[in-house]
């Protein structure tokens, strides 16, 4: 199975054909429009999908291909933004993440709170992926919901960052950016992740990060691809 996570930076109705060239089974897309209120071409590509967002113009969509099924799981949101748990092919739980900056708590703090509420639901077959808007370089001293604390909390539950698992790089020292601030090649950051029980799948999972030369013209984020 191949899963792609990508923050498309909006206007996905004009970009779905480009990401479709990656031939994934599952596409987890942040900042995409609601297909139900968009173009006929986009709705036709979407086929089997679930979508959620506060505005039809921008939300999280999960699109499945090759005969797979997807259904939203009934996990309470606790007004945290933005998370969408789904069941794929009736055998894998996937939690799509697009952290927001809100009055409750900013970005990784939203994920930290979500994790406190839902950790009992994260079984070994769960995959967590998306745009976390976070990196260890922004840890603040004494803050319990730092990026590094979230990584440690996930580790205690058996979840590894699959990029770091496969590359042996340390958090905060990533050599492959997933985001370029303002699409500036001189402002690279790694803020998109896949977390899972790496050994659940029996072999080392394969993680690929898209290259700026191929993707920067249409988004400030690079697609991250997991093959298991």
N, C-alpha and C positions, 0 to 999 in steps of 0.2 A: 504494500500500500504506500502511495506517495501523498503527502500532505503539504500544501503550500500555505504559508501565512504571509500576508502582505497588506501593509497600509497603503492603499492606492492613491492617497492624497486627493480624494474626491474625483468626480466625473468618471466613475467606473463604467458608465454606459459607453464611454469612448475608449476603454482600455481592456475590457474583458477578453477581446480576441488576442491581445498581446500576452496576457498571463496564461491564456489557454494553450499557448505553445509549449508550456511546461508539462502538459499531459499528466496532470495530477488526478488522483481519485477524489481528493477533498481540497477545496479552496476555502481558506478562512481569511476574509477580506474586511479590513477595517476602513472606515470612512467611505463606505460605498452607499449609493442610493438604494431605496426600496425598489426592487424590480417591478412590483405590482403597480407602481405609479410612474414608471419610466418608459423607455422606448420598447417597441415590439421586438427589436433585435436583441436587446438586453434580456427581456423576458424569455425569449426563445433560447438563449444561451443558458440562462439560469436553470431552467427545467426544475430539478428537484432541489429545493433550498429552504432555509429558514432565515429570517431577517428580523432585527430589532433595532430601534433607534427612537430618539425623542422627536426627530424630524425626518420626513421622508427623504430628505436630501443627504443625510449623513448618519450612518449607523454601522452595525456589524452584520455581515452576511456569511453564511456557511453554505457552500454549494457542493453537492456531491454528484459524482459521475459514475459511469460504468455499472449502472444498476444498483448502486448502494442506496440505502435509506437513511433518513435523518429525522430526528424528532427532538423537540426541546424538552429538557428535563425540568421538573417543577421544583427548582431550588429557589428559595426566597432571595430577593435582591438586597434587602435591607437598605434600599435607596443608594447602593454603591454603584459606581459607574466605571466602565460598562463591561458586563460579564454575561456570557451566554453559554450555559452548559447544555450539551446535546448528547444524544445516543446515536452512534453511527453503526449501521449494519447490525443492530441489535447485539453488539459485542464489545464496542469500545466507547467509553465516555470521553468526550472532548470538551474542555473548558476554553472558550474563546475569550481573549482578554484585549481590551482597549482602555487603558486607564485614563481617567479624566482628572482635571484640576477643578475641584469643587469646594464648596464651603465646609463639607465634612472633613476632608483630608485630601491632600494633593497626591496624584499619580500613584507612586508605589505604596503610599499610605492606604489608598483605596484597596489595593490588592492585599495588604497586610490584614485589614479588617475582614475582607472577604474570606481569607484563609482561616482566620479565627472562627468564623461562623461555620465554615463548610469542610474543614479538614476531615471530619469523620466520613464524608461522602467520597473522598478521593481514594479510590481503590487502586491496586497496582496496575490495572489496565488503563488507567486514566492518562490522557495526554493534555497538557496545559500549554497553550501557545498564544502568541499575539504580540501586540505593541504595548510593552510595559512602561514606556517613557522613563526608563530608569537604568542606572549603571552604578557600580560601586564607587566610581570616582566622585559621585555626588553625596556619598554618605555624610551625615552630620553627626558629630560627636554627641553621644548621650541620647540620641533619638532611637526609640525602641523599634520604629518601623522603617529603619534604613533598608536599602537594597540588600546589603549583606545579611541583615537579620532575616529578611524574607527568604533568601537563598538557604540560610542555615535551617530555618523552620521547615522548608521543603525537604531539605536533606534528612532531617529527623523523621520525616514521613516516607523516606525512601526515594524521593524525587531528585534527579540530577538535571542540570542544564545540559542538554545533549550536545550543544556546540562545545562547551568546555570539556565534556566527557570525551568527545572524539578528537579534539585538538590538543588537549592537555594544557590549554592556556588558563591563566588565572582570571578570576573576575576583576574587571577594571583594566586588564592588560590585553584586551582582544586586538587582534591584528586585522580582522575583517569587519569593517563597519556595516551596519544595517541601516544607517540614517545619516543624511548630510543636511545639517541645519541650513535652511534657506537655499537648499540645493547647491550649496557651496562646497566644492571638492576639498577645500582646506578646513572644513569644519565637520570631521567625521566622528560618529559615535556608534556604539553598539547598544541598542535598546530594545531589540526584538528577540524573543527567546522561545524555545521549546523546552518544557520540563516533562520528564517521564521517569518511570522505573526502567533504567537502561537495560537491565538484565532480563526484564519480562519477555523481551522479544528474542532471546536466545543468541543473537549475534549483535555485534556492534552496529548501532544505527548509523545511517549516513546522513550528514547534514551538509547542505550547500547554501551559500549566500550569494545572491545575485551581484553582478559587478556594475559599478557606476556607469561605465561606458555603455551598458545595455539598457539601464533603467532610469538613470537620473533625469533624462529628458521628460519623463512622464510622472515621476514621483520622487519625493525626498527620501522615501524608504526603499530598501532593496527587498525583494522577496527572499524568504528563508524557506528551504525545502527539506523535508524529512522523508527518508525512505526507510521503511522497516519491512 
